[in-house]
């Protein structure tokens, strides 16, 4: 039996290169195990105490990080799984499950000190495997966190674009109808053979459409619409003109003057033409405003993602990055009626960083703050220079982080959010992105006040 195991170890992809005496040591100190498909090999939250040399089969750890359930680790025949020498022995983020019949040689960790002495070649290989696993995991979780941030960006942008895009479509449709009404009224006016003085009176009333006026309350606006409707009824004019004339600077005195100069069907045509002109003007302004909003949102998305920049360090304007981030989170802010105050120093220096990665930091921290506060809560974003650092503070008035878990919030997969609402990767990614830029991140929290502080070196 032991000779058969030594032979199988000699053919193992990862460990087959080791000397036969090291294979013999593994065979003598290991236990052969067979796992049926569906067997849980390692349990979420429990430290693994065994190393598995896999001969045949497939073991997978799957997890939903917010971008859909998928494999974050997998091992097949020829791989080594479980705990290894010099490993910190952290618990797996989810159950490790055999997805097909799997045969392994199990080595308990209490044999590791002796294995390190007796099997130097195997130990060296295991250390390299462990480092490769860590690199693969970090690359995978960073990619997933980027997808999550992209999802937040897309959701926020879609929500923000919906209102102005709908306004453009609605106004454009109404504009077509208004232009048709204006053309019909124009033909009727031309057929009325009005004098130059009468046309001048009509033009004077039309120009009042664009006169500036103070915003009206809903009650005052309703009263004005009723008054114009009554005037139109008294003069035998189309009362559908009341609504477009309500939001203009046209006064009842001006209407009286017009009615003195123009009468009968010509007055009705004049009023419909004026109303159509006023509505066309209002609709064109609404379309321009909505289109400008769309342009600004697309610009914010472009600035947030640095889509036209290579992912290399450069002088980054933190003020712009925070502003773009807040724009992307505008829908969420309004949905919770959160008050966001922003105090960014005018002379804030630039940081030497990858802009898209810094924006990912701001997205995670501000999004977490919005999640933490209650409806109608408060979030503050402050930034200033302190010596050779740019210091950004994100403060919320949520319930705070319990002292017992404050030291764990930057650990991978640790989250205080409910099931399906947090991956536990956001703050871990934030910490590593800040450290990648030679910065620091710290947190201070108590009930009613949590402050995350990011310190980044200024651009030299």
Beta strands, then each sheet from edge to edge (+ up, - down):
strand 1: 31-35
strand 2: 40-42
strand 3: 50-64
strand 4: 69-76
strand 5: 80-82
strand 6: 96-108
strand 7: 314-316
strand 8: 339-344
strand 9: 351-353
strand 10: 378-386
strand 11: 389-396
strand 12: 440-446
strand 13: 449-457
sheet 1: 1+ 6- 2+
sheet 2: 1+ 6- 3+ 4-
sheet 3: 1+ 6- 3+ 5-
sheet 4: 7+ 9-
sheet 5: 8+ 10+ 11- 13+ 12-
end
